[in-house]
């Protein structure tokens, strides 16, 4: 981790710290496979421990989700099935699918917040085209989106509440629900995303150092070498 990367993360953190967190949106993509299963189970003495899945191979069918949140709510997600990705001729989520989500769901949901201005934070995935995303929001019900910011490369694990680690908690909650089957996986994904509470969101925003009371270099991996000036 270079000093320049730490400084880039600090600069964006400082910007976010000075803004009402209800106006800061994070968007990202996540995926769940049919071979996802609980990490532990309870069995009677002498019985073999096992979990039920539809596919236990490394090539299990994958369901992709695009999701967005702010500090006090999650927005409705969209889930793309393997068959839908096959129709699009893609292995993952492409730019068209992302803009479709904004057009059909997210822009109107964010516009209904009646908050201005709104800021959207993204990672540097190739499908995240800033100008197209802003235009899609403005065309489909959310003139309140003012700017889109991209996190520095390799920074998502340090400053995105979704990567650190709402998506992890989300997957754990799905696994705890029992067998993950083709017949229930989309419902489980949607239910557990919608069950994420403002308290959980607030904790993850705080953990990422997005509040004013946190030193923006608090998670520098090598402070003795980098010698950053303390920033609050």
Order of alpha helices (4+ residues) and beta strands (2+ residues): alpha-beta-beta-beta-beta-alpha-alpha-alpha-beta-alpha-beta-alpha-alpha-alpha-alpha-alpha
